[in-house]
Amino acid sequence: MTDLICASPEAIGLSAERLARIESWAQRLVDDGKLPGLITLVTRCDQIAHLHVCGQADIARDVPLAVDTIFRIYSMTKPLTTVAAMMLYEEGHFQLDDPIARFLPGFASMRVYTGCARGKFDTAPSERDITFRDLMTHTAGFTYGFMEAHPVDAVYRTNGIDFQTSEATLGEVVERLAAVPLIAQPGRAWNYSVATDVLGHLVAVISGQSFESFLQDRVLGPLGMTDTGFHVPANKLSRFAANYGRGADGGLVLIDDPETSIFATQRPIASGGGGLCSTALDYLQFCRMMLNNGELDGVRLLGRKTVELMTTNHLGSDMADLGTPRFSESSYTGIGFGLGFSVMLDPAKAQIIGTPGEYAWGGAASTSFWIDPAEQMIVIMLTQLTPSSAYPIRRELRVLSYAAVVE
């Protein structure tokens, strides 16, 4: 990976002086006690123009953050899961408009929540079946239990529909989900949800492998993502970062110790929606593959046309037109959604610097990435602060990164 480091950012149209602003910004966030530590990485034309590391991976143990620190990437797992599914799509196993009930019969004839009277749900039949495309675009009508914003969210919590913490198998949790009403008609609304976890289970059902083994054999292994997985093995725990939240006084509070974390043990469930841990340079491999239209270092995962389809907006408009903001790793206005990624439609409408056609996503512990094909740029930010809405660091980094583009 060191051969990717650019000797001079100016050689690829970036300003070294302006990139240095990212370093002072990051250090200020750490010095002010807002973040435990932060890694920022900027590439252009497949060369690393900026890689900066500051702060701590584990404050209590006085472990400094390092380039090879392992992070909970949570929902940055979703694009990888979608790539795995699209590999099966390319092999002819399904079409995007196929009902998922073709492989998971429990999702046939779903009911949709319409209201609640005298403590009982009112429901109506779904107007059509949930499709693969609905899963990939978060328009299936699912939700998340942790949102606590809809009566159906509570049913998820009561019924143990949590792919992050469950000790059940992936198939068992998906089966529970199929028995719960949808919160919207399929295709009608954008609701961030467990849809990608269902997609991961479909990868397993269609391939005949466990989802974890398929992802390892077909995606992580071929890309050389050797530090990425659904748990952190014992010999790597010393590199696993602690996760923090904001205390009442605004200071950092430990919420997940690396040594006792659920990610430190092998569990029967592999969450395609948020279960992976990874490093900055591992995730860069995935981003490089996407930016290079599905191929990296002679290994092709997807065809160029498939990548184009995945990174095109599938909503017809932006997310704001298709849903009421409840929770997301992206803003809604001016941003659409492709297959597994948000897609920038209109930077002026989104009120943030950017490029139409760039695609991105983030994770609950304030991690994020975006890929800009027009500028041939990749930006990755990794830290461990939950929730991701604690500070507007994603937007701030976007401004700092794009401000460094001078040619």
C-alpha positions in Angstrom: 0.0 0.0 0.0 3.0 2.3 0.6 3.5 2.5 -3.2 0.2 4.4 -3.4 1.5 7.3 -1.3 1.9 10.3 -3.5 5.2 12.2 -3.3 3.4 15.5 -4.0 -0.3 16.2 -3.8 0.2 19.0 -6.4 1.1 16.3 -8.9 -2.5 15.0 -8.8 -4.2 18.4 -8.6 -4.4 18.8 -4.8 -2.9 21.4 -2.5 -0.7 20.1 0.2 -1.2 23.3 2.2 -4.9 22.9 2.1 -4.8 19.2 2.9 -2.8 20.2 6.0 -6.0 21.9 7.3 -7.5 18.5 7.8 -4.7 17.6 10.2 -5.2 20.7 12.4 -9.0 20.2 12.3 -8.6 16.6 13.4 -6.1 17.4 16.2 -8.5 20.1 17.5 -11.3 17.6 17.7 -9.1 15.3 19.8 -7.6 18.1 21.9 -11.1 19.4 22.7 -12.2 16.0 23.9 -14.8 15.6 21.2 -13.2 12.5 19.7 -10.9 9.9 21.1 -8.9 9.7 17.9 -9.3 10.1 14.2 -7.9 8.7 11.0 -8.5 10.7 7.7 -7.4 9.4 4.3 -7.7 11.2 0.9 -6.8 9.6 -2.4 -6.9 11.0 -5.9 -6.0 9.2 -9.2 -5.4 6.0 -7.1 -2.7 7.7 -5.0 -2.8 8.6 -1.3 -2.4 12.3 -1.0 -3.3 12.5 2.7 -3.2 10.0 5.6 -3.3 11.4 9.1 -3.7 9.7 12.4 -4.1 11.4 15.8 -5.4 10.6 19.3 -6.1 7.4 21.2 -7.6 4.1 20.2 -8.2 3.2 23.9 -8.0 6.1 26.4 -8.0 4.0 29.6 -5.2 1.8 28.4 -3.3 4.7 26.8 -3.2 3.0 23.4 -2.4 5.5 20.6 -4.4 5.3 17.4 -2.5 3.8 14.5 -3.0 3.2 10.8 -3.7 -0.5 11.5 -6.2 0.2 14.3 -9.4 -1.9 13.9 -12.7 -0.1 14.0 -16.4 -1.0 14.3 -17.6 0.2 10.9 -21.2 -0.7 11.5 -23.3 0.4 8.5 -20.3 0.8 6.3 -20.8 -3.0 6.1 -23.9 -2.4 3.9 -22.1 -1.5 0.7 -20.0 -4.7 1.0 -23.1 -6.9 1.5 -24.8 -5.3 -1.5 -21.7 -6.0 -3.6 -21.9 -9.6 -2.5 -25.5 -9.8 -3.6 -24.8 -8.1 -6.9 -22.1 -10.7 -7.7 -24.9 -13.3 -7.5 -27.1 -11.0 -9.6 -24.4 -11.0 -12.3 -24.4 -14.8 -12.2 -28.1 -14.8 -13.0 -29.5 -16.0 -9.7 -32.2 -13.3 -9.5 -33.4 -10.1 -11.1 -33.8 -6.8 -9.1 -37.6 -6.9 -9.4 -37.9 -10.5 -8.3 -39.8 -11.0 -5.0 -37.6 -12.1 -2.2 -40.4 -14.5 -1.3 -39.0 -16.6 -4.2 -36.2 -17.6 -1.8 -37.8 -16.7 1.5 -41.4 -17.8 1.4 -42.1 -16.2 4.8 -42.2 -12.8 3.1 -45.1 -13.6 0.8 -48.3 -11.7 1.5 -46.9 -9.3 4.0 -49.1 -7.0 6.1 -48.6 -3.2 6.4 -49.2 -1.2 9.6 -52.0 1.4 9.1 -52.7 2.5 12.7 -53.3 1.4 16.3 -56.6 1.2 18.1 -57.2 0.0 21.6 -53.7 -1.4 21.8 -54.0 -3.5 18.6 -52.4 -2.9 15.3 -54.5 -2.2 12.2 -52.9 -3.6 9.1 -53.6 -3.9 5.4 -52.3 -6.3 2.8 -49.1 -5.3 1.0 -49.8 -4.0 -2.5 -47.0 -6.0 -3.9 -44.2 -8.2 -2.8 -40.8 -7.0 -1.5 -38.2 -7.1 -4.2 -34.4 -7.3 -4.1 -34.3 -3.7 -5.3 -36.4 -2.7 -2.3 -33.9 -4.2 0.1 -30.9 -2.5 -1.6 -32.6 0.9 -1.7 -34.2 0.7 1.8 -37.7 0.9 0.4 -38.9 -2.5 1.6 -41.0 -1.2 4.5 -38.7 -2.4 7.3 -37.3 -0.3 10.2 -34.9 -0.6 13.1 -35.9 -1.3 16.7 -33.5 1.2 18.2 -35.1 4.1 16.5 -38.1 4.2 18.9 -39.9 6.4 16.4 -42.8 4.1 15.2 -45.0 1.5 17.0 -43.5 -1.2 14.8 -40.0 -0.3 16.1 -41.2 -1.5 19.6 -42.3 -4.8 18.1 -38.8 -5.3 16.8 -37.4 -4.8 20.3 -39.9 -7.1 21.9 -39.4 -9.8 19.3 -35.6 -9.7 19.4 -35.2 -8.4 15.8 -31.7 -7.0 16.3 -29.0 -8.4 14.0 -26.2 -6.7 16.0 -26.6 -8.3 19.4 -28.6 -11.4 18.8 -27.3 -14.8 19.8 -29.6 -16.5 17.3 -28.7 -17.3 13.8 -29.2 -15.0 10.8 -32.0 -17.2 9.5 -33.8 -17.2 12.8 -33.8 -13.4 13.2 -35.0 -13.0 9.5 -37.8 -15.5 10.3 -38.9 -13.3 13.2 -38.9 -10.3 11.0 -41.2 -11.9 8.4 -43.9 -12.2 11.1 -44.0 -8.4 11.8 -46.0 -5.8 9.8 -44.2 -3.4 7.5 -44.2 0.3 8.3 -44.9 1.3 4.7 -46.0 -0.3 1.4 -43.0 -1.7 -0.5 -41.5 0.9 -2.8 -43.5 3.8 -1.3 -41.1 5.3 1.2 -37.4 5.4 2.1 -36.9 4.0 5.6 -33.4 3.1 6.9 -33.7 -0.4 8.1 -32.6 -4.0 8.6 -33.1 -4.6 4.9 -29.4 -5.2 4.3 -29.4 -7.9 7.0 -32.1 -9.7 5.0 -30.0 -9.2 1.9 -27.1 -10.9 3.7 -29.3 -13.9 4.5 -30.4 -14.1 0.9 -26.7 -14.2 -0.1 -26.4 -17.3 2.1 -29.6 -19.0 0.9 -28.8 -18.4 -2.8 -25.1 -19.3 -2.6 -25.5 -22.3 -0.3 -22.7 -20.9 1.9 -22.9 -19.0 5.2 -23.0 -15.3 4.6 -19.8 -14.9 6.5 -17.9 -17.5 4.5 -19.3 -16.1 1.2 -18.2 -12.6 2.0 -14.7 -13.9 3.1 -14.3 -16.1 0.0 -15.7 -13.8 -2.7 -15.1 -10.3 -1.4 -12.7 -9.8 1.5 -10.2 -12.4 0.6 -9.8 -11.4 -3.1 -9.5 -7.7 -2.1 -6.8 -8.5 0.5 -8.9 -7.1 3.3 -7.1 -9.2 5.9 -8.1 -7.2 9.0 -11.9 -7.1 8.1 -14.4 -9.5 9.6 -17.4 -10.0 11.9 -15.3 -10.5 14.9 -11.8 -9.4 16.0 -9.6 -12.5 16.8 -7.6 -12.7 20.0 -4.3 -12.0 18.3 -5.6 -8.7 17.0 -7.5 -7.4 20.0 -4.6 -5.2 21.0 -5.4 -3.2 17.8 -9.1 -3.0 18.4 -10.3 0.5 19.3 -12.7 1.3 22.2 -16.0 2.9 21.4 -17.2 6.0 23.1 -20.4 8.1 23.6 -21.0 11.6 24.8 -21.5 12.0 28.6 -23.8 14.5 30.2 -21.0 17.0 30.4 -20.1 16.5 26.7 -17.0 14.4 27.6 -16.2 11.0 26.3 -17.7 8.0 28.0 -16.7 4.4 27.3 -19.6 2.4 25.9 -17.8 -0.7 24.4 -14.5 -2.0 25.8 -12.5 -3.8 23.1 -11.7 -6.7 25.4 -15.3 -7.4 26.5 -17.0 -6.3 23.2 -19.4 -8.6 21.4 -17.0 -8.2 18.5 -14.3 -9.9 20.5 -16.1 -13.3 20.2 -17.3 -15.4 17.4 -21.1 -15.4 17.3 -23.6 -17.4 15.3 -24.9 -14.3 13.5 -23.2 -12.2 10.8 -24.9 -8.8 10.3 -24.8 -7.7 6.7 -26.3 -4.4 7.9 -23.6 -3.5 10.5 -21.5 -6.3 11.7 -18.0 -5.8 10.3 -14.9 -4.4 11.8 -12.1 -3.1 9.6 -9.1 -0.8 9.1 -8.6 2.3 7.0 -6.3 0.6 4.5 -8.6 -2.5 4.3 -11.6 -0.3 3.5 -9.6 1.6 1.0 -9.2 -1.6 -1.0 -13.0 -1.9 -1.3 -13.3 1.8 -2.3 -10.5 1.4 -4.9 -12.3 -1.6 -6.4 -15.5 0.4 -6.7 -13.8 3.5 -8.2 -12.1 1.2 -10.7 -15.4 -0.1 -11.9 -15.4 -3.4 -10.1 -11.8 -4.5 -10.5 -8.7 -4.2 -8.3 -5.1 -5.4 -9.0 -6.3 -8.0 -11.6 -9.2 -9.2 -9.5 -12.7 -8.4 -10.8 -15.7 -8.6 -8.5 -18.2 -6.7 -10.6 -18.6 -5.6 -14.2 -18.5 -1.9 -15.1 -22.2 -1.7 -16.0 -23.1 -3.2 -12.6 -21.1 -0.6 -10.7 -22.8 2.1 -12.8 -26.2 0.7 -11.9 -25.4 0.5 -8.2 -24.2 4.1 -8.1 -27.1 5.6 -9.9 -30.1 7.0 -8.0 -33.0 4.5 -7.9 -35.5 6.7 -6.0 -36.7 8.9 -8.8 -36.0 11.9 -6.6 -34.1 12.6 -3.4 -34.6 10.9 0.0 -36.5 13.9 1.3 -39.2 13.3 -1.2 -39.6 9.7 -0.2 -39.6 9.8 3.5 -39.6 11.7 6.8 -36.2 11.8 8.4 -36.0 9.4 11.3 -32.5 8.1 11.2 -29.9 7.9 8.5 -26.1 8.1 7.9 -26.8 10.8 5.4 -28.8 14.0 5.0 -32.0 13.6 2.9 -32.3 16.8 0.8 -30.4 16.7 -2.5 -29.3 13.1 -1.8 -30.6 10.0 -3.6 -30.0 6.3 -3.1 -28.6 3.7 -5.3 -28.0 0.0 -4.6 -26.2 0.1 -1.2 -24.9 3.7 -1.4 -26.3 7.2 -1.1 -25.8 9.2 -4.3 -25.2 12.9 -4.5 -27.8 14.5 -6.8 -27.6 18.3 -6.2 -24.8 19.8 -4.0 -26.7 23.2 -3.9 -29.9 21.5 -2.7 -27.9 19.4 -0.2 -26.2 22.7 0.9 -22.8 21.0 0.9 -19.8 21.0 -1.4 -19.6 17.9 -3.6 -20.1 16.4 -7.1 -23.2 15.0 -8.6 -22.7 11.2 -8.9 -20.5 10.8 -5.9 -21.6 7.9 -3.7 -21.1 7.3 0.0 -22.2 5.9 3.3 -21.3 5.9 7.0 -21.5 4.0 10.3 -23.1 4.6 13.7 -19.7 5.2 15.4 -19.1 8.3 13.2 -17.2 6.5 10.4 -17.8 7.5 6.8 -16.5 7.3 3.3 -17.3 8.7 -0.1 -16.1 8.0 -3.7 -16.2 10.7 -6.3 -15.7 9.2 -9.8 -15.6 12.6 -11.6 -12.7 13.8 -9.4 -11.2 10.3 -9.0 -11.2 10.8 -5.3 -11.8 8.6 -2.2 -12.1 10.0 1.3 -12.3 7.8 4.4 -12.8 8.9 8.0 -12.6 6.5 11.0 -13.2 7.2 14.6 -15.3 5.6 17.4 -18.0 7.9 18.7 -21.6 6.9 18.9 -24.0 8.2 17.7 -22.8 9.5 14.4 -24.9 12.6 14.8 -22.9 13.8 17.8 -20.9 16.3 15.7 -21.1 17.4 12.1 -17.7 16.0 11.3 -18.6 14.4 8.0 -19.8 17.6 6.5 -16.8 19.4 7.9 -14.4 16.9 6.3 -16.2 17.2 3.0 -15.5 20.9 2.9 -11.9 20.5 3.9 -11.2 17.7 1.4 -12.9 19.4 -1.6 -11.3 22.7 -0.7 -7.9 21.0 -1.4 -8.9 20.4 -5.1 -7.1 23.0 -7.1 -6.9 21.4 -10.6 
